Amino acid sequence: MIDVMYFAWVRERIGLPREQIETSAGTVAELVEELKAREDRYAAAFADTTALRVALDQELSDFSAPLDGVREVAFFPPMTGG
């Protein structure tokens, strides 16, 4: 099981702040494809992954990163300064 967390507009589109997912995905990109196939709200949230960042166990990563041993995946838009 992996904890998947959604922040900002990603959370708004999906309608959940977090969920536990049973996945066979080997990479973040494969996880995203599994999520997009679930329902339209996930497809909308992940339609443009260039507008998203991902963190694995609270460390910034990329979509090609492996999920082996990962307990937490977080999706969020890029941070802005200010």
C-alpha positions as CSV (number, residue, x, y, z in Angstrom):
1,M,0.0,0.0,0.0
2,I,1.2,3.5,-0.8
3,D,-0.2,6.7,0.7
4,V,-1.0,9.1,-2.1
5,M,-1.5,12.8,-1.1
6,Y,-2.9,15.6,-3.3
7,F,-2.4,19.3,-2.7
8,A,-3.8,22.6,-4.0
9,W,-5.8,22.3,-7.3
10,V,-4.9,18.6,-7.6
11,R,-6.8,17.9,-4.4
12,E,-9.7,20.1,-5.6
13,R,-10.1,18.2,-8.9
14,I,-9.9,14.8,-7.3
15,G,-11.9,15.7,-4.2
16,L,-9.6,14.0,-1.7
17,P,-6.6,15.1,0.3
18,R,-5.1,11.6,0.5
19,E,-5.9,7.9,0.0
20,Q,-4.2,4.6,0.3
21,I,-3.6,2.8,-3.0
22,E,-2.8,-0.8,-3.8
23,T,-0.7,-0.5,-7.0
24,S,1.4,-2.7,-9.3
25,A,3.0,0.4,-10.8
26,G,6.8,0.4,-10.9
27,T,7.3,4.1,-11.4
28,V,5.5,7.4,-10.6
29,A,4.5,7.7,-14.3
30,E,2.9,4.2,-14.2
31,L,1.0,5.2,-11.0
32,V,-0.3,8.3,-12.7
33,E,-1.6,6.2,-15.7
34,E,-3.3,3.8,-13.2
35,L,-4.9,6.8,-11.5
36,K,-6.0,8.5,-14.7
37,A,-7.8,5.2,-15.8
38,R,-9.8,5.2,-12.5
39,E,-12.3,8.1,-13.2
40,D,-12.6,11.3,-15.1
41,R,-11.7,13.4,-12.0
42,Y,-8.3,11.7,-11.9
43,A,-7.8,12.1,-15.6
44,A,-8.6,15.8,-15.3
45,A,-6.1,16.2,-12.4
46,F,-3.3,14.4,-14.2
47,A,-4.0,15.6,-17.8
48,D,-0.9,17.8,-17.9
49,T,1.9,16.3,-15.7
50,T,4.2,19.1,-16.8
51,A,2.1,21.3,-14.5
52,L,2.8,19.0,-11.5
53,R,5.6,18.1,-9.1
54,V,6.0,14.9,-7.2
55,A,7.6,14.0,-3.9
56,L,8.5,10.5,-2.8
57,D,8.7,10.1,1.0
58,Q,8.9,13.9,1.2
59,E,11.8,14.2,-1.2
60,L,11.3,16.0,-4.6
61,S,11.5,13.5,-7.4
62,D,10.4,13.0,-11.0
63,F,7.9,10.9,-12.8
64,S,10.4,8.3,-14.0
65,A,11.4,7.5,-10.4
66,P,10.9,3.9,-9.2
67,L,8.3,3.2,-6.4
68,D,10.2,0.4,-4.8
69,G,10.1,0.8,-1.0
70,V,8.2,4.2,-1.3
71,R,5.6,4.7,1.4
72,E,4.2,8.1,0.4
73,V,3.7,9.9,-2.9
74,A,2.6,13.5,-3.0
75,F,1.4,15.4,-6.0
76,F,1.3,19.2,-6.1
77,P,1.7,22.2,-8.4
78,P,5.1,24.0,-8.6
79,M,5.7,26.3,-5.6
80,T,5.9,30.0,-6.3
81,G,7.9,32.5,-4.2
82,G,6.6,35.6,-2.6
